[in-house]
Amino acid sequence: MSQNDFQKDVRGNELRPDLVEQFEWQTRLAHDPQREHVGPVYFYLTKGRHTLTLRLKQEAAAIDKITFLRASEPEDYESAMDRWEELGASDSSGYLEEYEAEAGWLKNDVTLCKAR
């Protein structure tokens, strides 16, 4: 049975595969959880000491560090194209990679559902 094949019941229906929780360190930038603002989140911090409060809604988390950094200005298109070409990037027109949705290797919830 291949990675994309699913076990089936006696009627031939595909069974939901068991989930295996895998822990890994991740680096994330702050974002608007309601997705009303796309792009970097800015904090204006005055000189001195500040208190940061984190609230976890569902799961526990291990936090190694929190870093505030200066947001960089986006690169203009022409400069980005020149840099990508120097790195060997090429036209990807016609490239297609298909994935089985139920065989997702990484997800952040126990179900796959439409984004709000």
RASULKA-V898278 format. One record per residue. RES is the residue in one small letter. PSI is psi in whole degrees, 0 to 359 (NA if undefined). D_FIRST is the distance of its C-alpha to the first C-alpha in Angstrom with 2 decimals. Layout:
res=[RES	RES]
psi=[PSI	PSI]
d_first=[D_FIRST	D_FIRST]
This chain:
res=[m	s	q	n	d	f	q	k	d	v	r	g	n	e	l	r	p	d	l	v	e	q	f	e	w	q	t	r	l	a	h	d	p	q	r	e	h	v	g	p	v	y	f	y	l	t	k	g	r	h	t	l	t	l	r	l	k	q	e	a	a	a	i	d	k	i	t	f	l	r	a	s	e	p	e	d	y	e	s	a	m	d	r	w	e	e	l	g	a	s	d	s	s	g	y	l	e	e	y	e	a	e	a	g	w	l	k	n	d	v	t	l	c	k	a	r]
psi=[128	172	330	1	145	148	151	152	183	342	1	5	137	137	145	128	154	144	142	115	128	129	141	151	136	149	126	144	151	144	166	114	335	355	30	338	122	134	184	151	131	138	130	113	125	166	138	199	139	156	131	126	128	136	123	132	322	303	163	161	148	123	119	315	158	127	131	131	158	129	135	152	140	145	142	158	313	316	319	316	316	315	317	319	322	328	359	12	147	170	129	17	135	353	133	128	125	141	142	118	319	346	31	137	345	130	163	16	164	348	155	123	164	138	147	NA]
d_first=[0.00	3.82	6.81	8.11	5.97	8.00	8.70	11.50	14.89	16.87	18.17	14.98	15.68	13.15	13.82	15.05	13.08	15.33	17.53	18.28	21.82	22.56	26.21	27.65	31.11	31.62	34.68	35.71	38.81	40.69	40.10	41.42	39.06	40.22	39.48	43.00	43.81	41.57	42.34	43.61	45.32	48.78	50.69	54.39	55.30	58.93	60.09	59.81	57.49	54.92	52.64	49.01	47.34	43.58	42.19	38.59	37.48	34.31	32.95	34.65	34.85	35.98	38.32	39.40	41.92	43.20	44.82	47.06	47.30	49.24	47.33	47.35	48.55	45.95	46.25	47.71	45.55	47.39	47.21	43.49	42.88	45.04	43.22	39.74	40.96	42.40	39.02	37.47	35.98	35.80	35.50	31.98	32.86	30.09	27.33	24.41	21.28	18.93	16.93	14.95	17.55	15.52	13.43	16.79	17.07	20.67	22.77	26.07	25.70	23.48	23.29	23.04	26.37	28.98	31.34	34.83]
